[in-house]
Structures are given as C-alpha cells and as structure tokens.
Amino acid sequence: MRTAIGGHPAVVPLLPVHRHRSPTVLRWTETVLGVLAEAGFAGTRRVVALRALLAYAIGAIQLEHLGPLSGSGTDAMAGLSPAEFPHLSATAADARRVGPDAEFDGGLDLLLRGLAVSSD
C-alpha cells in the first residue's frame, strides 16, 4: 500500500472514506485479512488487528510526506533546549539518521510484534 500510494499522498485521507468502493483497497484488505486469519486472528480480534494495521499504514504514509524526519521540523526539535526538552531534543537528533524505509519498517515491526504477543 505504501508503495502504491506513496507517489500520491493526497489520496491517503480518502482511503478510510472510500475503502468500500475501491477494488484495490478491497483486494489489499482481503489479503491482509487472510494473513491475519492464518495467524489465528478471528472475530473482533481480527477486526481490531486490521484497523490497527490500516491506521498505522495511513498514519505512517502521512507522516512521511507531511512531517518527514529529514525535514525542518526535526531540525527545529533537535535544536530545542535540552534542559527544557531533554527527551525530545535527543530523539530528534537521532531521528535525522532514520530513513523513510527504516522508519516505516521499524514501526510496522513493532506493531506486528505487539499483535503476536497479544494473540497468546
């Protein structure tokens, strides 16, 4: 999904609104639900897992395009007073070294690990 719509980030907010009308979104959703079913997710747990994955993908794509880690906002936060914002300034300084693929894949990995732990 990220690759398919990454070149057209303006459509990202439309995905939830038109998810039932887009054959591409319907096929992606069916595929994800199949993977979740094979992993043992059923009923309302599968609903919540799907929504979590969709929310992550939409949010991550929007952040990548509207507030990239390589952008001026990150630089501004890295320049904040460490006395007043010790965690934020240090994290923003580290964020400069995280590329878009590492950011997306790392976040998705965290989410998937959380889903796996919650299925036990």
N, CA, C and O atoms as CSV, one atom per row, in Angstrom:
chain,resi,resn,atom,element,x,y,z
A,1,MET,N,N,0.841,-1.181,0.000
A,1,MET,CA,C,0.000,0.000,0.000
A,1,MET,C,C,0.885,1.243,0.000
A,1,MET,O,O,0.629,2.192,-0.741
A,2,ARG,N,N,1.918,1.236,0.825
A,2,ARG,CA,C,2.796,2.408,0.931
A,2,ARG,C,C,3.401,2.742,-0.427
A,2,ARG,O,O,3.442,3.909,-0.816
A,3,THR,N,N,3.865,1.743,-1.142
A,3,THR,CA,C,4.480,1.973,-2.438
A,3,THR,C,C,3.449,2.453,-3.455
A,3,THR,O,O,3.719,3.357,-4.245
A,4,ALA,N,N,2.281,1.848,-3.430
A,4,ALA,CA,C,1.253,2.177,-4.416
A,4,ALA,C,C,0.737,3.602,-4.281
A,4,ALA,O,O,0.497,4.270,-5.287
A,5,ILE,N,N,0.564,4.074,-3.058
A,5,ILE,CA,C,0.002,5.415,-2.903
A,5,ILE,C,C,1.028,6.451,-2.478
A,5,ILE,O,O,0.701,7.632,-2.352
A,6,GLY,N,N,2.264,6.023,-2.255
A,6,GLY,CA,C,3.302,6.946,-1.828
A,6,GLY,C,C,3.533,8.105,-2.779
A,6,GLY,O,O,3.889,9.204,-2.353
A,7,GLY,N,N,3.334,7.864,-4.050
A,7,GLY,CA,C,3.501,8.925,-5.032
A,7,GLY,C,C,2.326,9.883,-5.089
A,7,GLY,O,O,2.403,10.925,-5.740
A,8,HIS,N,N,1.249,9.543,-4.419
A,8,HIS,CA,C,0.033,10.367,-4.424
A,8,HIS,C,C,-0.488,10.524,-2.990
A,8,HIS,O,O,-1.600,10.091,-2.687
A,9,PRO,N,N,0.302,11.133,-2.114
A,9,PRO,CA,C,-0.083,11.189,-0.692
A,9,PRO,C,C,-1.383,11.933,-0.422
A,9,PRO,O,O,-1.973,11.768,0.645
A,10,ALA,N,N,-1.838,12.742,-1.361
A,10,ALA,CA,C,-3.089,13.470,-1.135
A,10,ALA,C,C,-4.293,12.533,-1.085
A,10,ALA,O,O,-5.338,12.904,-0.549
A,11,VAL,N,N,-4.164,11.329,-1.633
A,11,VAL,CA,C,-5.294,10.390,-1.608
A,11,VAL,C,C,-5.391,9.630,-0.289
A,11,VAL,O,O,-6.415,9.004,-0.014
A,12,VAL,N,N,-4.346,9.675,0.527
A,12,VAL,CA,C,-4.325,8.891,1.762
A,12,VAL,C,C,-5.536,9.171,2.658
A,12,VAL,O,O,-6.148,8.218,3.142
A,13,PRO,N,N,-5.912,10.434,2.903
A,13,PRO,CA,C,-7.083,10.663,3.762
A,13,PRO,C,C,-8.390,10.129,3.171
A,13,PRO,O,O,-9.372,9.960,3.894
A,14,LEU,N,N,-8.406,9.867,1.878
A,14,LEU,CA,C,-9.618,9.353,1.249
A,14,LEU,C,C,-9.783,7.847,1.425
A,14,LEU,O,O,-10.877,7.318,1.225
A,15,LEU,N,N,-8.721,7.160,1.792
A,15,LEU,CA,C,-8.799,5.700,1.912
A,15,LEU,C,C,-9.880,5.232,2.873
A,15,LEU,O,O,-10.679,4.373,2.501
A,16,PRO,N,N,-9.943,5.760,4.099
A,16,PRO,CA,C,-10.989,5.272,5.001
A,16,PRO,C,C,-12.404,5.588,4.500
A,16,PRO,O,O,-13.333,4.804,4.699
A,17,VAL,N,N,-12.549,6.727,3.859
A,17,VAL,CA,C,-13.871,7.153,3.401
A,17,VAL,C,C,-14.378,6.289,2.249
A,17,VAL,O,O,-15.568,5.981,2.170
A,18,HIS,N,N,-13.470,5.904,1.363
A,18,HIS,CA,C,-13.877,5.175,0.149
A,18,HIS,C,C,-13.392,3.729,0.138
A,18,HIS,O,O,-13.327,3.111,-0.925
A,19,ARG,N,N,-13.053,3.187,1.293
A,19,ARG,CA,C,-12.483,1.846,1.354
A,19,ARG,C,C,-13.413,0.786,0.782
A,19,ARG,O,O,-12.938,-0.241,0.296
A,20,HIS,N,N,-14.689,1.000,0.825
A,20,HIS,CA,C,-15.660,0.023,0.335
A,20,HIS,C,C,-15.943,0.164,-1.164
A,20,HIS,O,O,-16.656,-0.661,-1.735
A,21,ARG,N,N,-15.390,1.205,-1.808
A,21,ARG,CA,C,-15.625,1.453,-3.229
A,21,ARG,C,C,-14.412,1.177,-4.111
A,21,ARG,O,O,-14.540,1.087,-5.332
A,22,SER,N,N,-13.261,1.045,-3.514
A,22,SER,CA,C,-12.029,0.885,-4.275
A,22,SER,C,C,-11.656,-0.593,-4.399
A,22,SER,O,O,-11.357,-1.239,-3.394
A,23,PRO,N,N,-11.671,-1.133,-5.621
A,23,PRO,CA,C,-11.279,-2.539,-5.792
A,23,PRO,C,C,-9.864,-2.818,-5.280
A,23,PRO,O,O,-9.605,-3.894,-4.740
A,24,THR,N,N,-8.966,-1.879,-5.440
A,24,THR,CA,C,-7.594,-2.080,-4.977
A,24,THR,C,C,-7.543,-2.163,-3.455
A,24,THR,O,O,-6.878,-3.039,-2.901
A,25,VAL,N,N,-8.237,-1.263,-2.784
A,25,VAL,CA,C,-8.262,-1.289,-1.314
A,25,VAL,C,C,-8.973,-2.550,-0.825
A,25,VAL,O,O,-8.554,-3.160,0.158
A,26,LEU,N,N,-10.042,-2.935,-1.510
A,26,LEU,CA,C,-10.754,-4.158,-1.119
A,26,LEU,C,C,-9.856,-5.385,-1.256
A,26,LEU,O,O,-9.873,-6.256,-0.386
A,27,ARG,N,N,-9.070,-5.470,-2.336
A,27,ARG,CA,C,-8.158,-6.605,-2.513
A,27,ARG,C,C,-7.055,-6.595,-1.453
A,27,ARG,O,O,-6.708,-7.643,-0.910
A,28,TRP,N,N,-6.499,-5.404,-1.156
A,28,TRP,CA,C,-5.468,-5.301,-0.123
A,28,TRP,C,C,-6.047,-5.756,1.214
A,28,TRP,O,O,-5.410,-6.510,1.949
A,29,THR,N,N,-7.246,-5.298,1.521
A,29,THR,CA,C,-7.888,-5.649,2.783
A,29,THR,C,C,-8.143,-7.147,2.866
A,29,THR,O,O,-7.908,-7.757,3.910
A,30,GLU,N,N,-8.614,-7.739,1.792
A,30,GLU,CA,C,-8.860,-9.184,1.769
A,30,GLU,C,C,-7.561,-9.959,1.993
A,30,GLU,O,O,-7.548,-10.960,2.710
A,31,THR,N,N,-6.488,-9.502,1.389
A,31,THR,CA,C,-5.189,-10.158,1.564
A,31,THR,C,C,-4.732,-10.081,3.018
A,31,THR,O,O,-4.307,-11.080,3.597
A,32,VAL,N,N,-4.822,-8.888,3.602
A,32,VAL,CA,C,-4.411,-8.710,4.997
A,32,VAL,C,C,-5.284,-9.566,5.921
A,32,VAL,O,O,-4.774,-10.186,6.854
A,33,LEU,N,N,-6.574,-9.602,5.668
A,33,LEU,CA,C,-7.460,-10.425,6.498
A,33,LEU,C,C,-7.118,-11.907,6.373
A,33,LEU,O,O,-7.210,-12.646,7.354
A,34,GLY,N,N,-6.728,-12.346,5.188
A,34,GLY,CA,C,-6.304,-13.735,5.006
A,34,GLY,C,C,-5.064,-14.054,5.825
A,34,GLY,O,O,-4.981,-15.108,6.456
A,35,VAL,N,N,-4.110,-13.149,5.815
A,35,VAL,CA,C,-2.883,-13.342,6.607
A,35,VAL,C,C,-3.228,-13.376,8.096
A,35,VAL,O,O,-2.726,-14.219,8.840
A,36,LEU,N,N,-4.085,-12.458,8.518
A,36,LEU,CA,C,-4.485,-12.438,9.926
A,36,LEU,C,C,-5.217,-13.724,10.310
A,36,LEU,O,O,-4.996,-14.264,11.394
A,37,ALA,N,N,-6.083,-14.213,9.427
A,37,ALA,CA,C,-6.810,-15.458,9.703
A,37,ALA,C,C,-5.836,-16.628,9.836
A,37,ALA,O,O,-5.973,-17.457,10.737
A,38,GLU,N,N,-4.858,-16.691,8.941
A,38,GLU,CA,C,-3.849,-17.759,9.013
A,38,GLU,C,C,-3.031,-17.666,10.305
A,38,GLU,O,O,-2.549,-18.678,10.815
A,39,ALA,N,N,-2.881,-16.455,10.825
A,39,ALA,CA,C,-2.123,-16.254,12.068
A,39,ALA,C,C,-2.977,-16.511,13.309
A,39,ALA,O,O,-2.498,-16.375,14.435
A,40,GLY,N,N,-4.245,-16.883,13.101
A,40,GLY,CA,C,-5.096,-17.235,14.229
A,40,GLY,C,C,-6.025,-16.139,14.718
A,40,GLY,O,O,-6.692,-16.296,15.741
A,41,PHE,N,N,-6.072,-15.034,13.997
A,41,PHE,CA,C,-6.973,-13.953,14.391
A,41,PHE,C,C,-8.368,-14.239,13.845
A,41,PHE,O,O,-8.527,-14.592,12.677
A,42,ALA,N,N,-9.362,-14.085,14.690
A,42,ALA,CA,C,-10.746,-14.313,14.281
A,42,ALA,C,C,-11.645,-13.310,14.990
A,42,ALA,O,O,-11.253,-12.689,15.978
A,43,GLY,N,N,-12.847,-13.165,14.470
A,43,GLY,CA,C,-13.852,-12.324,15.107
A,43,GLY,C,C,-13.388,-10.901,15.339
A,43,GLY,O,O,-12.743,-10.289,14.487
A,44,THR,N,N,-13.730,-10.386,16.513
A,44,THR,CA,C,-13.422,-8.983,16.804
A,44,THR,C,C,-11.919,-8.724,16.919
A,44,THR,O,O,-11.471,-7.605,16.669
A,45,ARG,N,N,-11.135,-9.735,17.293
A,45,ARG,CA,C,-9.674,-9.551,17.344
A,45,ARG,C,C,-9.125,-9.276,15.942
A,45,ARG,O,O,-8.210,-8.469,15.776
A,46,ARG,N,N,-9.690,-9.951,14.936
A,46,ARG,CA,C,-9.256,-9.719,13.558
A,46,ARG,C,C,-9.671,-8.323,13.114
A,46,ARG,O,O,-8.918,-7.652,12.408
A,47,VAL,N,N,-10.848,-7.878,13.514
A,47,VAL,CA,C,-11.303,-6.522,13.193
A,47,VAL,C,C,-10.322,-5.491,13.742
A,47,VAL,O,O,-9.878,-4.593,13.026
A,48,VAL,N,N,-9.993,-5.635,15.018
A,48,VAL,CA,C,-9.106,-4.669,15.676
A,48,VAL,C,C,-7.708,-4.722,15.061
A,48,VAL,O,O,-7.086,-3.680,14.860
A,49,ALA,N,N,-7.214,-5.906,14.765
A,49,ALA,CA,C,-5.884,-6.036,14.158
A,49,ALA,C,C,-5.857,-5.373,12.780
A,49,ALA,O,O,-4.900,-4.673,12.448
A,50,LEU,N,N,-6.898,-5.591,11.980
A,50,LEU,CA,C,-6.966,-4.951,10.659
A,50,LEU,C,C,-6.969,-3.439,10.797
A,50,LEU,O,O,-6.236,-2.744,10.093
A,51,ARG,N,N,-7.786,-2.934,11.696
A,51,ARG,CA,C,-7.869,-1.480,11.866
A,51,ARG,C,C,-6.543,-0.907,12.361
A,51,ARG,O,O,-6.153,0.188,11.956
A,52,ALA,N,N,-5.852,-1.633,13.226
A,52,ALA,CA,C,-4.550,-1.172,13.712
A,52,ALA,C,C,-3.547,-1.108,12.566
A,52,ALA,O,O,-2.797,-0.138,12.456
A,53,LEU,N,N,-3.526,-2.122,11.720
A,53,LEU,CA,C,-2.608,-2.123,10.576
A,53,LEU,C,C,-2.948,-1.015,9.594
A,53,LEU,O,O,-2.055,-0.337,9.085
A,54,LEU,N,N,-4.226,-0.829,9.328
A,54,LEU,CA,C,-4.648,0.226,8.413
A,54,LEU,C,C,-4.321,1.601,8.989
A,54,LEU,O,O,-3.831,2.475,8.274
A,55,ALA,N,N,-4.585,1.791,10.256
A,55,ALA,CA,C,-4.275,3.073,10.910
A,55,ALA,C,C,-2.774,3.342,10.866
A,55,ALA,O,O,-2.351,4.470,10.609
A,56,TYR,N,N,-1.975,2.317,11.113
A,56,TYR,CA,C,-0.532,2.501,11.054
A,56,TYR,C,C,-0.107,2.910,9.648
A,56,TYR,O,O,0.633,3.879,9.475
A,57,ALA,N,N,-0.573,2.173,8.649
A,57,ALA,CA,C,-0.155,2.464,7.271
A,57,ALA,C,C,-0.550,3.879,6.862
A,57,ALA,O,O,0.267,4.614,6.308
A,58,ILE,N,N,-1.784,4.260,7.128
A,58,ILE,CA,C,-2.255,5.599,6.751
A,58,ILE,C,C,-1.457,6.667,7.507
A,58,ILE,O,O,-0.982,7.628,6.903
A,59,GLY,N,N,-1.313,6.505,8.794
A,59,GLY,CA,C,-0.575,7.488,9.588
A,59,GLY,C,C,0.884,7.589,9.186
A,59,GLY,O,O,1.431,8.688,9.091
A,60,ALA,N,N,1.517,6.445,8.950
A,60,ALA,CA,C,2.933,6.449,8.579
A,60,ALA,C,C,3.141,7.125,7.222
A,60,ALA,O,O,4.097,7.879,7.042
A,61,ILE,N,N,2.253,6.857,6.280
A,61,ILE,CA,C,2.375,7.490,4.958
A,61,ILE,C,C,2.187,8.998,5.071
A,61,ILE,O,O,2.918,9.763,4.442
A,62,GLN,N,N,1.216,9.425,5.864
A,62,GLN,CA,C,1.010,10.865,6.042
A,62,GLN,C,C,2.206,11.514,6.720
A,62,GLN,O,O,2.642,12.584,6.297
A,63,LEU,N,N,2.745,10.893,7.761
A,63,LEU,CA,C,3.910,11.451,8.438
A,63,LEU,C,C,5.114,11.539,7.505
A,63,LEU,O,O,5.861,12.516,7.533
A,64,GLU,N,N,5.293,10.521,6.689
A,64,GLU,CA,C,6.425,10.508,5.764
A,64,GLU,C,C,6.366,11.682,4.789
A,64,GLU,O,O,7.401,12.239,4.422
A,65,HIS,N,N,5.168,12.055,4.375
A,65,HIS,CA,C,5.021,13.125,3.390
A,65,HIS,C,C,4.789,14.496,4.002
A,65,HIS,O,O,5.227,15.501,3.441
A,66,LEU,N,N,4.114,14.559,5.134
A,66,LEU,CA,C,3.782,15.858,5.725
A,66,LEU,C,C,4.762,16.303,6.809
A,66,LEU,O,O,4.896,17.499,7.069
A,67,GLY,N,N,5.442,15.354,7.440
A,67,GLY,CA,C,6.382,15.695,8.506
A,67,GLY,C,C,7.565,14.752,8.496
A,67,GLY,O,O,7.810,14.063,9.486
A,68,PRO,N,N,8.306,14.704,7.397
A,68,PRO,CA,C,9.405,13.745,7.299
A,68,PRO,C,C,10.490,14.002,8.343
A,68,PRO,O,O,10.735,15.142,8.740
A,69,LEU,N,N,11.123,12.933,8.772
A,69,LEU,CA,C,12.199,13.064,9.751
A,69,LEU,C,C,13.363,13.886,9.198
A,69,LEU,O,O,14.131,14.473,9.961
A,70,SER,N,N,13.489,13.926,7.885
A,70,SER,CA,C,14.565,14.704,7.264
A,70,SER,C,C,14.188,16.174,7.103
A,70,SER,O,O,14.950,16.945,6.520
A,71,GLY,N,N,13.033,16.569,7.606
A,71,GLY,CA,C,12.538,17.923,7.402
A,71,GLY,C,C,12.968,18.925,8.451
A,71,GLY,O,O,13.653,18.600,9.421
A,72,SER,N,N,12.541,20.149,8.223
A,72,SER,CA,C,12.924,21.257,9.099
A,72,SER,C,C,12.317,21.133,10.502
A,72,SER,O,O,12.886,21.649,11.464
A,73,GLY,N,N,11.185,20.464,10.629
A,73,GLY,CA,C,10.577,20.280,11.948
A,73,GLY,C,C,11.475,19.462,12.865
A,73,GLY,O,O,11.603,19.760,14.052
A,74,THR,N,N,12.092,18.433,12.307
A,74,THR,CA,C,13.012,17.606,13.090
A,74,THR,C,C,14.222,18.426,13.516
A,74,THR,O,O,14.680,18.336,14.655
A,75,ASP,N,N,14.733,19.226,12.585
A,75,ASP,CA,C,15.870,20.097,12.918
A,75,ASP,C,C,15.501,21.066,14.036
A,75,ASP,O,O,16.292,21.298,14.950
A,76,ALA,N,N,14.306,21.626,13.960
A,76,ALA,CA,C,13.866,22.580,14.984
A,76,ALA,C,C,13.757,21.901,16.352
A,76,ALA,O,O,14.166,22.470,17.364
A,77,MET,N,N,13.208,20.693,16.379
A,77,MET,CA,C,13.084,19.981,17.655
A,77,MET,C,C,14.445,19.558,18.191
A,77,MET,O,O,14.663,19.562,19.402
A,78,ALA,N,N,15.358,19.196,17.301
A,78,ALA,CA,C,16.713,18.828,17.741
A,78,ALA,C,C,17.428,20.031,18.358
A,78,ALA,O,O,18.310,19.871,19.201
A,79,GLY,N,N,17.044,21.223,17.936
A,79,GLY,CA,C,17.665,22.436,18.449
A,79,GLY,C,C,17.026,22.990,19.709
A,79,GLY,O,O,17.459,24.025,20.216
A,80,LEU,N,N,16.005,22.320,20.223
A,80,LEU,CA,C,15.361,22.772,21.458
A,80,LEU,C,C,16.315,22.648,22.637
A,80,LEU,O,O,17.276,21.879,22.599
A,81,SER,N,N,16.043,23.395,23.653
A,81,SER,CA,C,16.855,23.367,24.864
A,81,SER,C,C,16.816,21.986,25.514
A,81,SER,O,O,15.743,21.514,25.888
A,82,PRO,N,N,17.973,21.330,25.654
A,82,PRO,CA,C,17.993,20.032,26.332
A,82,PRO,C,C,17.562,20.123,27.796
A,82,PRO,O,O,17.113,19.131,28.371
A,83,ALA,N,N,17.694,21.293,28.394
A,83,ALA,CA,C,17.255,21.450,29.780
A,83,ALA,C,C,15.732,21.398,29.875
A,83,ALA,O,O,15.181,20.858,30.834
A,84,GLU,N,N,15.061,21.958,28.880
A,84,GLU,CA,C,13.599,22.003,28.899
A,84,GLU,C,C,12.971,20.781,28.230
A,84,GLU,O,O,11.926,20.300,28.669
A,85,PHE,N,N,13.606,20.281,27.171
A,85,PHE,CA,C,13.072,19.154,26.394
A,85,PHE,C,C,14.159,18.096,26.188
A,85,PHE,O,O,14.572,17.861,25.053
A,86,PRO,N,N,14.623,17.462,27.247
A,86,PRO,CA,C,15.755,16.544,27.101
A,86,PRO,C,C,15.468,15.340,26.195
A,86,PRO,O,O,16.320,14.948,25.397
A,87,HIS,N,N,14.300,14.769,26.314
A,87,HIS,CA,C,13.978,13.588,25.516
A,87,HIS,C,C,13.682,13.962,24.069
A,87,HIS,O,O,14.128,13.289,23.139
A,88,LEU,N,N,12.934,15.029,23.890
A,88,LEU,CA,C,12.552,15.452,22.547
A,88,LEU,C,C,13.763,15.898,21.734
A,88,LEU,O,O,13.909,15.498,20.579
A,89,SER,N,N,14.621,16.707,22.311
A,89,SER,CA,C,15.781,17.191,21.562
A,89,SER,C,C,16.728,16.043,21.215
A,89,SER,O,O,17.262,16.001,20.106
A,90,ALA,N,N,16.942,15.121,22.138
A,90,ALA,CA,C,17.828,13.982,21.870
A,90,ALA,C,C,17.226,13.039,20.836
A,90,ALA,O,O,17.932,12.545,19.956
A,91,THR,N,N,15.931,12.789,20.938
A,91,THR,CA,C,15.271,11.895,19.988
A,91,THR,C,C,15.256,12.503,18.594
A,91,THR,O,O,15.472,11.797,17.609
A,92,ALA,N,N,15.009,13.791,18.498
A,92,ALA,CA,C,15.020,14.457,17.196
A,92,ALA,C,C,16.415,14.415,16.573
A,92,ALA,O,O,16.547,14.259,15.359
A,93,ALA,N,N,17.445,14.553,17.388
A,93,ALA,CA,C,18.813,14.455,16.867
A,93,ALA,C,C,19.059,13.053,16.305
A,93,ALA,O,O,19.683,12.910,15.254
A,94,ASP,N,N,18.580,12.034,16.988
A,94,ASP,CA,C,18.706,10.665,16.489
A,94,ASP,C,C,17.863,10.442,15.242
A,94,ASP,O,O,18.256,9.687,14.353
A,95,ALA,N,N,16.713,11.091,15.171
A,95,ALA,CA,C,15.780,10.897,14.059
A,95,ALA,C,C,16.380,11.296,12.716
A,95,ALA,O,O,15.977,10.772,11.678
A,96,ARG,N,N,17.313,12.196,12.727
A,96,ARG,CA,C,17.950,12.628,11.481
A,96,ARG,C,C,18.625,11.470,10.753
A,96,ARG,O,O,18.811,11.518,9.537
A,97,ARG,N,N,18.990,10.430,11.501
A,97,ARG,CA,C,19.694,9.292,10.913
A,97,ARG,C,C,18.760,8.154,10.494
A,97,ARG,O,O,19.228,7.103,10.057
A,98,VAL,N,N,17.455,8.350,10.623
A,98,VAL,CA,C,16.484,7.308,10.284
A,98,VAL,C,C,15.853,7.637,8.934
A,98,VAL,O,O,15.183,8.659,8.787
A,99,GLY,N,N,16.069,6.772,7.958
A,99,GLY,CA,C,15.479,6.968,6.642
A,99,GLY,C,C,14.023,6.541,6.616
A,99,GLY,O,O,13.561,5.869,7.539
A,100,PRO,N,N,13.289,6.919,5.572
A,100,PRO,CA,C,11.856,6.596,5.493
A,100,PRO,C,C,11.560,5.095,5.523
A,100,PRO,O,O,10.594,4.671,6.157
A,101,ASP,N,N,12.373,4.297,4.852
A,101,ASP,CA,C,12.122,2.850,4.856
A,101,ASP,C,C,12.344,2.255,6.239
A,101,ASP,O,O,11.551,1.434,6.700
A,102,ALA,N,N,13.424,2.671,6.903
A,102,ALA,CA,C,13.700,2.170,8.251
A,102,ALA,C,C,12.609,2.609,9.224
A,102,ALA,O,O,12.211,1.847,10.106
A,103,GLU,N,N,12.134,3.828,9.062
A,103,GLU,CA,C,11.062,4.323,9.930
A,103,GLU,C,C,9.792,3.487,9.750
A,103,GLU,O,O,9.201,3.027,10.726
A,104,PHE,N,N,9.378,3.295,8.492
A,104,PHE,CA,C,8.147,2.549,8.221
A,104,PHE,C,C,8.284,1.092,8.653
A,104,PHE,O,O,7.428,0.564,9.362
A,105,ASP,N,N,9.362,0.452,8.223
A,105,ASP,CA,C,9.547,-0.966,8.537
A,105,ASP,C,C,9.704,-1.193,10.039
A,105,ASP,O,O,9.191,-2.174,10.577
A,106,GLY,N,N,10.409,-0.293,10.714
A,106,GLY,CA,C,10.588,-0.419,12.152
A,106,GLY,C,C,9.278,-0.284,12.909
A,106,GLY,O,O,9.012,-1.041,13.843
A,107,GLY,N,N,8.465,0.674,12.510
A,107,GLY,CA,C,7.161,0.841,13.149
A,107,GLY,C,C,6.241,-0.335,12.890
A,107,GLY,O,O,5.535,-0.794,13.788
A,108,LEU,N,N,6.254,-0.822,11.651
A,108,LEU,CA,C,5.420,-1.977,11.316
A,108,LEU,C,C,5.876,-3.202,12.109
A,108,LEU,O,O,5.046,-3.977,12.584
A,109,ASP,N,N,7.182,-3.377,12.251
A,109,ASP,CA,C,7.708,-4.486,13.035
A,109,ASP,C,C,7.222,-4.416,14.489
A,109,ASP,O,O,6.818,-5.426,15.067
A,110,LEU,N,N,7.266,-3.220,15.065
A,110,LEU,CA,C,6.781,-3.057,16.439
A,110,LEU,C,C,5.304,-3.425,16.557
A,110,LEU,O,O,4.897,-4.107,17.498
A,111,LEU,N,N,4.513,-2.970,15.601
A,111,LEU,CA,C,3.084,-3.262,15.623
A,111,LEU,C,C,2.838,-4.770,15.475
A,111,LEU,O,O,2.040,-5.350,16.210
A,112,LEU,N,N,3.523,-5.388,14.528
A,112,LEU,CA,C,3.317,-6.828,14.306
A,112,LEU,C,C,3.760,-7.652,15.513
A,112,LEU,O,O,3.117,-8.643,15.858
A,113,ARG,N,N,4.859,-7.244,16.157
A,113,ARG,CA,C,5.294,-7.935,17.363
A,113,ARG,C,C,4.240,-7.801,18.464
A,113,ARG,O,O,3.968,-8.751,19.197
A,114,GLY,N,N,3.660,-6.620,18.564
A,114,GLY,CA,C,2.603,-6.405,19.553
A,114,GLY,C,C,1.381,-7.261,19.273
A,114,GLY,O,O,0.768,-7.801,20.194
A,115,LEU,N,N,1.028,-7.383,18.007
A,115,LEU,CA,C,-0.093,-8.242,17.647
A,115,LEU,C,C,0.205,-9.698,17.987
A,115,LEU,O,O,-0.665,-10.420,18.474
A,116,ALA,N,N,1.442,-10.125,17.728
A,116,ALA,CA,C,1.822,-11.514,18.011
A,116,ALA,C,C,1.764,-11.781,19.513
A,116,ALA,O,O,1.288,-12.834,19.938
A,117,VAL,N,N,2.241,-10.847,20.305
A,117,VAL,CA,C,2.222,-11.025,21.757
A,117,VAL,C,C,0.787,-11.057,22.263
A,117,VAL,O,O,0.454,-11.839,23.153
A,118,SER,N,N,-0.062,-10.205,21.695
A,118,SER,CA,C,-1.451,-10.145,22.164
A,118,SER,C,C,-2.262,-11.351,21.752
A,118,SER,O,O,-3.353,-11.561,22.282
A,119,SER,N,N,-1.758,-12.163,20.810
A,119,SER,CA,C,-2.531,-13.316,20.385
A,119,SER,C,C,-2.303,-14.532,21.281
A,119,SER,O,O,-3.003,-15.537,21.154
A,120,ASP,N,N,-1.328,-14.445,22.185
A,120,ASP,CA,C,-1.043,-15.575,23.084
A,120,ASP,C,C,-2.080,-15.699,24.178
A,120,ASP,O,O,-1.989,-16.596,25.016
